[in-house]
C-alpha cells in the first residue's frame, strides 16, 4: 500500500456543501434524489442525482422541498451527512 495514495483518497471524502430541490425520496433504499446547484469544492456543475441518506435524515422532508445539505463523495457514492429544509 502506498501511503501517499491513501491520503489522497481520504481527501476526496471531505465534506462538501450544496443547495437544491428534492425530486424524489426512497425510504426503503435510503436514497434521495436532489436537483442541486454547482459544488465548487468538487468542481461539479448543477445536476440532478441520487444521494444515500438515513431514514432519520429523510423523515421530515418531502418532494419539492428546498434544502441545504452536506455530503461526502467517493467514487460513485455520495452520502449525505446533514440536510435541512429552508
Ligand atoms: Cu451532483
PDB file of the backbone (N, CA, C, O) and the ligand in Angstrom, with CONECT records:
HET     CU  A 101       1
ATOM      1  N   UNK A   1       0.826  -1.209   0.000  1.00  0.00           N
ATOM      2  CA  UNK A   1       0.000   0.000   0.000  1.00  0.00           C
ATOM      3  C   UNK A   1       0.860   1.259   0.000  1.00  0.00           C
ATOM      4  O   UNK A   1       1.833   1.361   0.747  1.00  0.00           O
ATOM      5  N   UNK A   2       0.497   2.184  -0.822  1.00  0.00           N
ATOM      6  CA  UNK A   2       1.214   3.455  -0.912  1.00  0.00           C
ATOM      7  C   UNK A   2       0.499   4.483  -0.027  1.00  0.00           C
ATOM      8  O   UNK A   2      -0.649   4.846  -0.285  1.00  0.00           O
ATOM      9  N   UNK A   3       1.187   4.940   1.006  1.00  0.00           N
ATOM     10  CA  UNK A   3       0.552   5.853   1.964  1.00  0.00           C
ATOM     11  C   UNK A   3       0.102   7.156   1.315  1.00  0.00           C
ATOM     12  O   UNK A   3      -0.957   7.687   1.649  1.00  0.00           O
ATOM     13  N   UNK A   4       0.900   7.666   0.394  1.00  0.00           N
ATOM     14  CA  UNK A   4       0.536   8.909  -0.283  1.00  0.00           C
ATOM     15  C   UNK A   4      -0.810   8.754  -0.999  1.00  0.00           C
ATOM     16  O   UNK A   4      -1.652   9.651  -0.960  1.00  0.00           O
ATOM     17  N   UNK A   5      -0.996   7.607  -1.648  1.00  0.00           N
ATOM     18  CA  UNK A   5      -2.249   7.359  -2.364  1.00  0.00           C
ATOM     19  C   UNK A   5      -3.431   7.330  -1.388  1.00  0.00           C
ATOM     20  O   UNK A   5      -4.498   7.871  -1.679  1.00  0.00           O
ATOM     21  N   UNK A   6      -3.229   6.694  -0.231  1.00  0.00           N
ATOM     22  CA  UNK A   6      -4.316   6.619   0.744  1.00  0.00           C
ATOM     23  C   UNK A   6      -4.706   8.013   1.226  1.00  0.00           C
ATOM     24  O   UNK A   6      -5.890   8.304   1.402  1.00  0.00           O
ATOM     25  N   UNK A   7      -3.708   8.879   1.438  1.00  0.00           N
ATOM     26  CA  UNK A   7      -4.016  10.238   1.886  1.00  0.00           C
ATOM     27  C   UNK A   7      -4.871  10.964   0.850  1.00  0.00           C
ATOM     28  O   UNK A   7      -5.799  11.690   1.207  1.00  0.00           O
ATOM     29  N   UNK A   8      -4.563  10.771  -0.417  1.00  0.00           N
ATOM     30  CA  UNK A   8      -5.337  11.435  -1.463  1.00  0.00           C
ATOM     31  C   UNK A   8      -6.775  10.926  -1.470  1.00  0.00           C
ATOM     32  O   UNK A   8      -7.703  11.706  -1.682  1.00  0.00           O
ATOM     33  N   UNK A   9      -6.971   9.636  -1.244  1.00  0.00           N
ATOM     34  CA  UNK A   9      -8.328   9.093  -1.195  1.00  0.00           C
ATOM     35  C   UNK A   9      -9.105   9.668  -0.020  1.00  0.00           C
ATOM     36  O   UNK A   9     -10.290   9.976  -0.148  1.00  0.00           O
ATOM     37  N   UNK A  10      -8.441   9.814   1.127  1.00  0.00           N
ATOM     38  CA  UNK A  10      -9.113  10.401   2.283  1.00  0.00           C
ATOM     39  C   UNK A  10      -9.545  11.823   1.977  1.00  0.00           C
ATOM     40  O   UNK A  10     -10.644  12.230   2.354  1.00  0.00           O
ATOM     41  N   UNK A  11      -8.698  12.585   1.301  1.00  0.00           N
ATOM     42  CA  UNK A  11      -9.023  13.974   0.985  1.00  0.00           C
ATOM     43  C   UNK A  11     -10.253  14.051   0.096  1.00  0.00           C
ATOM     44  O   UNK A  11     -11.025  15.005   0.192  1.00  0.00           O
ATOM     45  N   UNK A  12     -10.447  13.060  -0.770  1.00  0.00           N
ATOM     46  CA  UNK A  12     -11.595  13.058  -1.669  1.00  0.00           C
ATOM     47  C   UNK A  12     -12.906  12.860  -0.919  1.00  0.00           C
ATOM     48  O   UNK A  12     -13.976  13.126  -1.467  1.00  0.00           O
ATOM     49  N   UNK A  13     -12.839  12.397   0.328  1.00  0.00           N
ATOM     50  CA  UNK A  13     -14.051  12.156   1.107  1.00  0.00           C
ATOM     51  C   UNK A  13     -14.389  13.327   2.026  1.00  0.00           C
ATOM     52  O   UNK A  13     -15.258  13.203   2.889  1.00  0.00           O
ATOM     53  N   UNK A  14     -13.712  14.461   1.850  1.00  0.00           N
ATOM     54  CA  UNK A  14     -14.042  15.629   2.666  1.00  0.00           C
ATOM     55  C   UNK A  14     -15.475  16.067   2.415  1.00  0.00           C
ATOM     56  O   UNK A  14     -16.056  15.785   1.367  1.00  0.00           O
ATOM     57  N   UNK A  15     -16.028  16.759   3.393  1.00  0.00           N
ATOM     58  CA  UNK A  15     -17.428  17.163   3.293  1.00  0.00           C
ATOM     59  C   UNK A  15     -17.583  18.366   2.369  1.00  0.00           C
ATOM     60  O   UNK A  15     -16.859  19.355   2.486  1.00  0.00           O
ATOM     61  N   UNK A  16     -18.538  18.263   1.448  1.00  0.00           N
ATOM     62  CA  UNK A  16     -18.876  19.359   0.541  1.00  0.00           C
ATOM     63  C   UNK A  16     -20.277  19.847   0.872  1.00  0.00           C
ATOM     64  O   UNK A  16     -21.076  19.118   1.459  1.00  0.00           O
ATOM     65  N   UNK A  17     -20.568  21.091   0.490  1.00  0.00           N
ATOM     66  CA  UNK A  17     -21.883  21.681   0.761  1.00  0.00           C
ATOM     67  C   UNK A  17     -22.581  21.999  -0.552  1.00  0.00           C
ATOM     68  O   UNK A  17     -21.945  22.356  -1.543  1.00  0.00           O
ATOM     69  N   UNK A  18     -23.916  21.861  -0.538  1.00  0.00           N
ATOM     70  CA  UNK A  18     -24.689  22.221  -1.725  1.00  0.00           C
ATOM     71  C   UNK A  18     -26.100  22.600  -1.300  1.00  0.00           C
ATOM     72  O   UNK A  18     -26.511  22.346  -0.168  1.00  0.00           O
ATOM     73  N   UNK A  19     -26.835  23.213  -2.223  1.00  0.00           N
ATOM     74  CA  UNK A  19     -28.240  23.539  -2.016  1.00  0.00           C
ATOM     75  C   UNK A  19     -29.010  23.037  -3.227  1.00  0.00           C
ATOM     76  O   UNK A  19     -28.475  22.980  -4.334  1.00  0.00           O
ATOM     77  N   UNK A  20     -30.271  22.672  -3.010  1.00  0.00           N
ATOM     78  CA  UNK A  20     -31.050  22.179  -4.130  1.00  0.00           C
ATOM     79  C   UNK A  20     -32.491  21.917  -3.772  1.00  0.00           C
ATOM     80  O   UNK A  20     -32.971  22.333  -2.717  1.00  0.00           O
ATOM     81  N   UNK A  21     -33.189  21.210  -4.677  1.00  0.00           N
ATOM     82  CA  UNK A  21     -34.602  20.880  -4.516  1.00  0.00           C
ATOM     83  C   UNK A  21     -34.771  19.369  -4.536  1.00  0.00           C
ATOM     84  O   UNK A  21     -34.238  18.696  -5.418  1.00  0.00           O
ATOM     85  N   UNK A  22     -35.505  18.835  -3.577  1.00  0.00           N
ATOM     86  CA  UNK A  22     -35.734  17.389  -3.530  1.00  0.00           C
ATOM     87  C   UNK A  22     -36.680  16.962  -4.651  1.00  0.00           C
ATOM     88  O   UNK A  22     -37.776  17.504  -4.789  1.00  0.00           O
ATOM     89  N   UNK A  23     -36.248  15.988  -5.446  1.00  0.00           N
ATOM     90  CA  UNK A  23     -37.078  15.459  -6.530  1.00  0.00           C
ATOM     91  C   UNK A  23     -37.754  14.150  -6.152  1.00  0.00           C
ATOM     92  O   UNK A  23     -38.891  13.898  -6.551  1.00  0.00           O
ATOM     93  N   UNK A  24     -37.056  13.311  -5.381  1.00  0.00           N
ATOM     94  CA  UNK A  24     -37.634  12.009  -5.029  1.00  0.00           C
ATOM     95  C   UNK A  24     -37.000  11.493  -3.741  1.00  0.00           C
ATOM     96  O   UNK A  24     -35.804  11.671  -3.509  1.00  0.00           O
ATOM     97  N   UNK A  25     -37.817  10.855  -2.912  1.00  0.00           N
ATOM     98  CA  UNK A  25     -37.326  10.231  -1.681  1.00  0.00           C
ATOM     99  C   UNK A  25     -37.688   8.750  -1.719  1.00  0.00           C
ATOM    100  O   UNK A  25     -38.838   8.397  -1.983  1.00  0.00           O
ATOM    101  N   UNK A  26     -36.712   7.886  -1.457  1.00  0.00           N
ATOM    102  CA  UNK A  26     -36.970   6.450  -1.381  1.00  0.00           C
ATOM    103  C   UNK A  26     -36.518   5.954  -0.004  1.00  0.00           C
ATOM    104  O   UNK A  26     -35.338   5.688   0.225  1.00  0.00           O
ATOM    105  N   UNK A  27     -37.485   5.841   0.898  1.00  0.00           N
ATOM    106  CA  UNK A  27     -37.176   5.436   2.276  1.00  0.00           C
ATOM    107  C   UNK A  27     -36.626   4.010   2.340  1.00  0.00           C
ATOM    108  O   UNK A  27     -35.722   3.725   3.126  1.00  0.00           O
ATOM    109  N   UNK A  28     -37.181   3.105   1.501  1.00  0.00           N
ATOM    110  CA  UNK A  28     -36.743   1.701   1.552  1.00  0.00           C
ATOM    111  C   UNK A  28     -35.269   1.573   1.160  1.00  0.00           C
ATOM    112  O   UNK A  28     -34.513   0.839   1.796  1.00  0.00           O
ATOM    113  N   UNK A  29     -34.870   2.289   0.113  1.00  0.00           N
ATOM    114  CA  UNK A  29     -33.480   2.199  -0.349  1.00  0.00           C
ATOM    115  C   UNK A  29     -32.557   3.153   0.406  1.00  0.00           C
ATOM    116  O   UNK A  29     -31.336   3.010   0.344  1.00  0.00           O
ATOM    117  N   UNK A  30     -33.128   4.123   1.117  1.00  0.00           N
ATOM    118  CA  UNK A  30     -32.308   5.112   1.805  1.00  0.00           C
ATOM    119  C   UNK A  30     -31.611   6.035   0.829  1.00  0.00           C
ATOM    120  O   UNK A  30     -30.415   6.306   0.940  1.00  0.00           O
ATOM    121  N   UNK A  31     -32.401   6.518  -0.145  1.00  0.00           N
ATOM    122  CA  UNK A  31     -31.839   7.439  -1.135  1.00  0.00           C
ATOM    123  C   UNK A  31     -32.742   8.657  -1.312  1.00  0.00           C
ATOM    124  O   UNK A  31     -33.954   8.596  -1.103  1.00  0.00           O
ATOM    125  N   UNK A  32     -32.121   9.749  -1.698  1.00  0.00           N
ATOM    126  CA  UNK A  32     -32.867  10.963  -2.021  1.00  0.00           C
ATOM    127  C   UNK A  32     -32.265  11.537  -3.301  1.00  0.00           C
ATOM    128  O   UNK A  32     -31.047  11.662  -3.434  1.00  0.00           O
ATOM    129  N   UNK A  33     -33.150  11.882  -4.242  1.00  0.00           N
ATOM    130  CA  UNK A  33     -32.700  12.496  -5.493  1.00  0.00           C
ATOM    131  C   UNK A  33     -32.864  14.004  -5.366  1.00  0.00           C
ATOM    132  O   UNK A  33     -33.951  14.492  -5.056  1.00  0.00           O
ATOM    133  N   UNK A  34     -31.791  14.735  -5.604  1.00  0.00           N
ATOM    134  CA  UNK A  34     -31.797  16.189  -5.424  1.00  0.00           C
ATOM    135  C   UNK A  34     -31.294  16.872  -6.695  1.00  0.00           C
ATOM    136  O   UNK A  34     -30.260  16.498  -7.249  1.00  0.00           O
ATOM    137  N   UNK A  35     -32.049  17.887  -7.148  1.00  0.00           N
ATOM    138  CA  UNK A  35     -31.569  18.778  -8.217  1.00  0.00           C
ATOM    139  C   UNK A  35     -30.755  19.852  -7.517  1.00  0.00           C
ATOM    140  O   UNK A  35     -31.314  20.781  -6.934  1.00  0.00           O
ATOM    141  N   UNK A  36     -29.419  19.723  -7.574  1.00  0.00           N
ATOM    142  CA  UNK A  36     -28.575  20.635  -6.789  1.00  0.00           C
ATOM    143  C   UNK A  36     -27.820  21.618  -7.681  1.00  0.00           C
ATOM    144  O   UNK A  36     -27.616  21.387  -8.873  1.00  0.00           O
ATOM    145  N   UNK A  37     -27.416  22.723  -7.055  1.00  0.00           N
ATOM    146  CA  UNK A  37     -26.628  23.737  -7.737  1.00  0.00           C
ATOM    147  C   UNK A  37     -25.181  23.306  -7.836  1.00  0.00           C
ATOM    148  O   UNK A  37     -24.830  22.208  -7.405  1.00  0.00           O
ATOM    149  N   UNK A  38     -24.330  24.160  -8.401  1.00  0.00           N
ATOM    150  CA  UNK A  38     -22.906  23.834  -8.551  1.00  0.00           C
ATOM    151  C   UNK A  38     -22.242  23.577  -7.196  1.00  0.00           C
ATOM    152  O   UNK A  38     -22.636  24.153  -6.182  1.00  0.00           O
ATOM    153  N   UNK A  39     -21.225  22.701  -7.192  1.00  0.00           N
ATOM    154  CA  UNK A  39     -20.460  22.402  -5.978  1.00  0.00           C
ATOM    155  C   UNK A  39     -18.991  22.722  -6.280  1.00  0.00           C
ATOM    156  O   UNK A  39     -18.259  21.873  -6.790  1.00  0.00           O
ATOM    157  N   UNK A  40     -18.568  23.950  -5.963  1.00  0.00           N
ATOM    158  CA  UNK A  40     -17.205  24.374  -6.337  1.00  0.00           C
ATOM    159  C   UNK A  40     -16.119  23.466  -5.759  1.00  0.00           C
ATOM    160  O   UNK A  40     -15.101  23.221  -6.406  1.00  0.00           O
ATOM    161  N   UNK A  41     -16.341  22.963  -4.523  1.00  0.00           N
ATOM    162  CA  UNK A  41     -15.315  22.124  -3.885  1.00  0.00           C
ATOM    163  C   UNK A  41     -14.979  20.908  -4.742  1.00  0.00           C
ATOM    164  O   UNK A  41     -13.835  20.456  -4.773  1.00  0.00           O
ATOM    165  N   UNK A  42     -15.987  20.384  -5.438  1.00  0.00           N
ATOM    166  CA  UNK A  42     -15.798  19.153  -6.216  1.00  0.00           C
ATOM    167  C   UNK A  42     -15.733  19.419  -7.718  1.00  0.00           C
ATOM    168  O   UNK A  42     -15.595  18.497  -8.522  1.00  0.00           O
ATOM    169  N   UNK A  43     -15.836  20.720  -8.084  1.00  0.00           N
ATOM    170  CA  UNK A  43     -15.886  21.097  -9.494  1.00  0.00           C
ATOM    171  C   UNK A  43     -17.048  20.422 -10.207  1.00  0.00           C
ATOM    172  O   UNK A  43     -16.932  19.990 -11.354  1.00  0.00           O
ATOM    173  N   UNK A  44     -18.177  20.340  -9.496  1.00  0.00           N
ATOM    174  CA  UNK A  44     -19.396  19.769 -10.091  1.00  0.00           C
ATOM    175  C   UNK A  44     -20.270  20.886 -10.630  1.00  0.00           C
ATOM    176  O   UNK A  44     -20.407  21.929  -9.991  1.00  0.00           O
ATOM    177  N   UNK A  45     -20.861  20.682 -11.795  1.00  0.00           N
ATOM    178  CA  UNK A  45     -21.885  21.610 -12.282  1.00  0.00           C
ATOM    179  C   UNK A  45     -23.217  21.304 -11.589  1.00  0.00           C
ATOM    180  O   UNK A  45     -23.320  20.317 -10.860  1.00  0.00           O
ATOM    181  N   UNK A  46     -24.214  22.125 -11.805  1.00  0.00           N
ATOM    182  CA  UNK A  46     -25.560  21.811 -11.328  1.00  0.00           C
ATOM    183  C   UNK A  46     -26.027  20.536 -12.012  1.00  0.00           C
ATOM    184  O   UNK A  46     -25.765  20.324 -13.196  1.00  0.00           O
ATOM    185  N   UNK A  47     -26.732  19.672 -11.248  1.00  0.00           N
ATOM    186  CA  UNK A  47     -27.238  18.414 -11.828  1.00  0.00           C
ATOM    187  C   UNK A  47     -28.292  17.813 -10.905  1.00  0.00           C
ATOM    188  O   UNK A  47     -28.483  18.271  -9.778  1.00  0.00           O
ATOM    189  N   UNK A  48     -28.966  16.789 -11.398  1.00  0.00           N
ATOM    190  CA  UNK A  48     -29.897  16.023 -10.572  1.00  0.00           C
ATOM    191  C   UNK A  48     -29.294  14.650 -10.355  1.00  0.00           C
ATOM    192  O   UNK A  48     -28.927  13.971 -11.314  1.00  0.00           O
ATOM    193  N   UNK A  49     -29.188  14.234  -9.091  1.00  0.00           N
ATOM    194  CA  UNK A  49     -28.517  12.970  -8.802  1.00  0.00           C
ATOM    195  C   UNK A  49     -29.016  12.391  -7.481  1.00  0.00           C
ATOM    196  O   UNK A  49     -29.681  13.071  -6.700  1.00  0.00           O
ATOM    197  N   UNK A  50     -28.685  11.134  -7.250  1.00  0.00           N
ATOM    198  CA  UNK A  50     -29.086  10.457  -6.030  1.00  0.00           C
ATOM    199  C   UNK A  50     -28.003  10.515  -4.965  1.00  0.00           C
ATOM    200  O   UNK A  50     -26.810  10.467  -5.265  1.00  0.00           O
ATOM    201  N   UNK A  51     -28.443  10.620  -3.710  1.00  0.00           N
ATOM    202  CA  UNK A  51     -27.546  10.572  -2.560  1.00  0.00           C
ATOM    203  C   UNK A  51     -28.054   9.508  -1.602  1.00  0.00           C
ATOM    204  O   UNK A  51     -29.258   9.266  -1.519  1.00  0.00           O
ATOM    205  N   UNK A  52     -27.140   8.873  -0.879  1.00  0.00           N
ATOM    206  CA  UNK A  52     -27.547   7.988   0.201  1.00  0.00           C
ATOM    207  C   UNK A  52     -27.863   8.834   1.427  1.00  0.00           C
ATOM    208  O   UNK A  52     -27.198   9.833   1.700  1.00  0.00           O
ATOM    209  N   UNK A  53     -28.891   8.417   2.160  1.00  0.00           N
ATOM    210  CA  UNK A  53     -29.291   9.148   3.359  1.00  0.00           C
ATOM    211  C   UNK A  53     -29.966   8.188   4.329  1.00  0.00           C
ATOM    212  O   UNK A  53     -30.448   7.127   3.931  1.00  0.00           O
ATOM    213  N   UNK A  54     -29.997   8.567   5.601  1.00  0.00           N
ATOM    214  CA  UNK A  54     -30.645   7.709   6.604  1.00  0.00           C
ATOM    215  C   UNK A  54     -32.125   8.062   6.711  1.00  0.00           C
ATOM    216  O   UNK A  54     -32.520   9.169   6.345  1.00  0.00           O
ATOM    217  N   UNK A  55     -32.958   7.131   7.212  1.00  0.00           N
ATOM    218  CA  UNK A  55     -34.381   7.446   7.438  1.00  0.00           C
ATOM    219  C   UNK A  55     -34.562   8.672   8.330  1.00  0.00           C
ATOM    220  O   UNK A  55     -35.468   9.477   8.115  1.00  0.00           O
ATOM    221  N   UNK A  56     -33.690   8.808   9.337  1.00  0.00           N
ATOM    222  CA  UNK A  56     -33.791   9.961  10.244  1.00  0.00           C
ATOM    223  C   UNK A  56     -33.579  11.275   9.492  1.00  0.00           C
ATOM    224  O   UNK A  56     -34.245  12.272   9.773  1.00  0.00           O
ATOM    225  N   UNK A  57     -32.644  11.270   8.529  1.00  0.00           N
ATOM    226  CA  UNK A  57     -32.384  12.491   7.753  1.00  0.00           C
ATOM    227  C   UNK A  57     -33.550  12.817   6.822  1.00  0.00           C
ATOM    228  O   UNK A  57     -33.789  13.982   6.505  1.00  0.00           O
ATOM    229  N   UNK A  58     -34.277  11.779   6.383  1.00  0.00           N
ATOM    230  CA  UNK A  58     -35.307  11.973   5.356  1.00  0.00           C
ATOM    231  C   UNK A  58     -36.710  12.147   5.901  1.00  0.00           C
ATOM    232  O   UNK A  58     -37.597  12.600   5.178  1.00  0.00           O
ATOM    233  N   UNK A  59     -36.935  11.797   7.164  1.00  0.00           N
ATOM    234  CA  UNK A  59     -38.318  11.658   7.632  1.00  0.00           C
ATOM    235  C   UNK A  59     -39.095  12.961   7.661  1.00  0.00           C
ATOM    236  O   UNK A  59     -40.323  12.935   7.572  1.00  0.00           O
ATOM    237  N   UNK A  60     -38.423  14.105   7.783  1.00  0.00           N
ATOM    238  CA  UNK A  60     -39.156  15.375   7.818  1.00  0.00           C
ATOM    239  C   UNK A  60     -39.108  16.112   6.488  1.00  0.00           C
ATOM    240  O   UNK A  60     -39.468  17.286   6.412  1.00  0.00           O
ATOM    241  N   UNK A  61     -38.662  15.424   5.438  1.00  0.00           N
ATOM    242  CA  UNK A  61     -38.531  16.060   4.131  1.00  0.00           C
ATOM    243  C   UNK A  61     -39.548  15.483   3.154  1.00  0.00           C
ATOM    244  O   UNK A  61     -40.055  14.378   3.347  1.00  0.00           O
ATOM    245  N   UNK A  62     -39.842  16.252   2.095  1.00  0.00           N
ATOM    246  CA  UNK A  62     -40.762  15.771   1.056  1.00  0.00           C
ATOM    247  C   UNK A  62     -40.341  16.333  -0.293  1.00  0.00           C
ATOM    248  O   UNK A  62     -39.568  17.288  -0.379  1.00  0.00           O
ATOM    249  N   UNK A  63     -40.871  15.714  -1.343  1.00  0.00           N
ATOM    250  CA  UNK A  63     -40.552  16.178  -2.693  1.00  0.00           C
ATOM    251  C   UNK A  63     -40.936  17.644  -2.843  1.00  0.00           C
ATOM    252  O   UNK A  63     -41.998  18.068  -2.385  1.00  0.00           O
ATOM    253  N   UNK A  64     -40.063  18.416  -3.490  1.00  0.00           N
ATOM    254  CA  UNK A  64     -40.302  19.834  -3.699  1.00  0.00           C
ATOM    255  C   UNK A  64     -39.641  20.725  -2.664  1.00  0.00           C
ATOM    256  O   UNK A  64     -39.531  21.934  -2.868  1.00  0.00           O
ATOM    257  N   UNK A  65     -39.196  20.139  -1.542  1.00  0.00           N
ATOM    258  CA  UNK A  65     -38.534  20.934  -0.501  1.00  0.00           C
ATOM    259  C   UNK A  65     -37.215  21.511  -1.009  1.00  0.00           C
ATOM    260  O   UNK A  65     -36.442  20.841  -1.693  1.00  0.00           O
ATOM    261  N   UNK A  66     -36.984  22.773  -0.653  1.00  0.00           N
ATOM    262  CA  UNK A  66     -35.673  23.397  -0.902  1.00  0.00           C
ATOM    263  C   UNK A  66     -34.784  23.027   0.281  1.00  0.00           C
ATOM    264  O   UNK A  66     -35.165  23.230   1.434  1.00  0.00           O
ATOM    265  N   UNK A  67     -33.603  22.486  -0.002  1.00  0.00           N
ATOM    266  CA  UNK A  67     -32.737  22.022   1.080  1.00  0.00           C
ATOM    267  C   UNK A  67     -31.303  22.544   0.917  1.00  0.00           C
ATOM    268  O   UNK A  67     -30.828  22.829  -0.182  1.00  0.00           O
ATOM    269  N   UNK A  68     -30.650  22.650   2.069  1.00  0.00           N
ATOM    270  CA  UNK A  68     -29.201  22.833   2.101  1.00  0.00           C
ATOM    271  C   UNK A  68     -28.654  21.573   2.756  1.00  0.00           C
ATOM    272  O   UNK A  68     -29.207  21.086   3.742  1.00  0.00           O
ATOM    273  N   UNK A  69     -27.550  21.043   2.195  1.00  0.00           N
ATOM    274  CA  UNK A  69     -27.057  19.781   2.743  1.00  0.00           C
ATOM    275  C   UNK A  69     -25.546  19.683   2.614  1.00  0.00           C
ATOM    276  O   UNK A  69     -24.913  20.396   1.835  1.00  0.00           O
ATOM    277  N   UNK A  70     -24.990  18.771   3.408  1.00  0.00           N
ATOM    278  CA  UNK A  70     -23.565  18.471   3.351  1.00  0.00           C
ATOM    279  C   UNK A  70     -23.423  16.993   3.046  1.00  0.00           C
ATOM    280  O   UNK A  70     -24.261  16.184   3.447  1.00  0.00           O
ATOM    281  N   UNK A  71     -22.357  16.639   2.332  1.00  0.00           N
ATOM    282  CA  UNK A  71     -22.210  15.245   1.919  1.00  0.00           C
ATOM    283  C   UNK A  71     -20.748  14.914   1.668  1.00  0.00           C
ATOM    284  O   UNK A  71     -19.912  15.797   1.473  1.00  0.00           O
ATOM    285  N   UNK A  72     -20.468  13.632   1.678  1.00  0.00           N
ATOM    286  CA  UNK A  72     -19.154  13.170   1.238  1.00  0.00           C
ATOM    287  C   UNK A  72     -19.345  12.463  -0.092  1.00  0.00           C
ATOM    288  O   UNK A  72     -20.396  11.871  -0.340  1.00  0.00           O
ATOM    289  N   UNK A  73     -18.336  12.524  -0.944  1.00  0.00           N
ATOM    290  CA  UNK A  73     -18.421  11.887  -2.252  1.00  0.00           C
ATOM    291  C   UNK A  73     -17.141  11.118  -2.511  1.00  0.00           C
ATOM    292  O   UNK A  73     -16.045  11.677  -2.479  1.00  0.00           O
ATOM    293  N   UNK A  74     -17.297   9.822  -2.769  1.00  0.00           N
ATOM    294  CA  UNK A  74     -16.137   8.968  -3.005  1.00  0.00           C
ATOM    295  C   UNK A  74     -16.515   7.988  -4.112  1.00  0.00           C
ATOM    296  O   UNK A  74     -17.443   7.196  -3.949  1.00  0.00           O
ATOM    297  N   UNK A  75     -15.818   8.034  -5.212  1.00  0.00           N
ATOM    298  CA  UNK A  75     -16.198   7.188  -6.334  1.00  0.00           C
ATOM    299  C   UNK A  75     -17.609   7.545  -6.782  1.00  0.00           C
ATOM    300  O   UNK A  75     -17.910   8.716  -7.011  1.00  0.00           O
ATOM    301  N   UNK A  76     -18.478   6.540  -6.908  1.00  0.00           N
ATOM    302  CA  UNK A  76     -19.847   6.777  -7.342  1.00  0.00           C
ATOM    303  C   UNK A  76     -20.791   7.004  -6.164  1.00  0.00           C
ATOM    304  O   UNK A  76     -21.984   7.230  -6.367  1.00  0.00           O
ATOM    305  N   UNK A  77     -20.273   6.946  -4.936  1.00  0.00           N
ATOM    306  CA  UNK A  77     -21.127   7.077  -3.751  1.00  0.00           C
ATOM    307  C   UNK A  77     -21.094   8.494  -3.202  1.00  0.00           C
ATOM    308  O   UNK A  77     -20.030   9.026  -2.888  1.00  0.00           O
ATOM    309  N   UNK A  78     -22.253   9.091  -3.092  1.00  0.00           N
ATOM    310  CA  UNK A  78     -22.368  10.374  -2.407  1.00  0.00           C
ATOM    311  C   UNK A  78     -23.310  10.165  -1.231  1.00  0.00           C
ATOM    312  O   UNK A  78     -24.452   9.739  -1.406  1.00  0.00           O
ATOM    313  N   UNK A  79     -22.823  10.469  -0.028  1.00  0.00           N
ATOM    314  CA  UNK A  79     -23.560  10.169   1.192  1.00  0.00           C
ATOM    315  C   UNK A  79     -23.820  11.460   1.963  1.00  0.00           C
ATOM    316  O   UNK A  79     -22.888  12.199   2.280  1.00  0.00           O
ATOM    317  N   UNK A  80     -25.072  11.723   2.259  1.00  0.00           N
ATOM    318  CA  UNK A  80     -25.429  12.932   2.994  1.00  0.00           C
ATOM    319  C   UNK A  80     -25.033  12.802   4.444  1.00  0.00           C
ATOM    320  O   UNK A  80     -25.303  11.786   5.085  1.00  0.00           O
ATOM    321  N   UNK A  81     -24.385  13.847   4.965  1.00  0.00           N
ATOM    322  CA  UNK A  81     -24.018  13.873   6.389  1.00  0.00           C
ATOM    323  C   UNK A  81     -24.961  14.756   7.177  1.00  0.00           C
ATOM    324  O   UNK A  81     -25.161  14.523   8.369  1.00  0.00           O
ATOM    325  N   UNK A  82     -25.550  15.772   6.544  1.00  0.00           N
ATOM    326  CA  UNK A  82     -26.588  16.575   7.202  1.00  0.00           C
ATOM    327  C   UNK A  82     -27.424  17.238   6.122  1.00  0.00           C
ATOM    328  O   UNK A  82     -26.929  17.554   5.040  1.00  0.00           O
ATOM    329  N   UNK A  83     -28.713  17.446   6.435  1.00  0.00           N
ATOM    330  CA  UNK A  83     -29.623  18.056   5.448  1.00  0.00           C
ATOM    331  C   UNK A  83     -30.707  18.814   6.196  1.00  0.00           C
ATOM    332  O   UNK A  83     -31.256  18.329   7.186  1.00  0.00           O
ATOM    333  N   UNK A  84     -31.009  20.026   5.701  1.00  0.00           N
ATOM    334  CA  UNK A  84     -32.023  20.865   6.341  1.00  0.00           C
ATOM    335  C   UNK A  84     -32.846  21.551   5.275  1.00  0.00           C
ATOM    336  O   UNK A  84     -32.308  22.063   4.294  1.00  0.00           O
ATOM    337  N   UNK A  85     -34.179  21.562   5.474  1.00  0.00           N
ATOM    338  CA  UNK A  85     -35.013  22.311   4.549  1.00  0.00           C
ATOM    339  C   UNK A  85     -35.051  23.768   5.001  1.00  0.00           C
ATOM    340  O   UNK A  85     -34.944  24.059   6.193  1.00  0.00           O
ATOM    341  N   UNK A  86     -35.203  24.679   4.044  1.00  0.00           N
ATOM    342  CA  UNK A  86     -35.185  26.114   4.356  1.00  0.00           C
ATOM    343  C   UNK A  86     -36.440  26.519   5.123  1.00  0.00           C
ATOM    344  O   UNK A  86     -36.600  27.689   5.471  1.00  0.00           O
TER     345      UNK A  86
HETATM  346 CU    CU A 101     -24.309  16.036  -8.452  1.00  0.00          CU
END
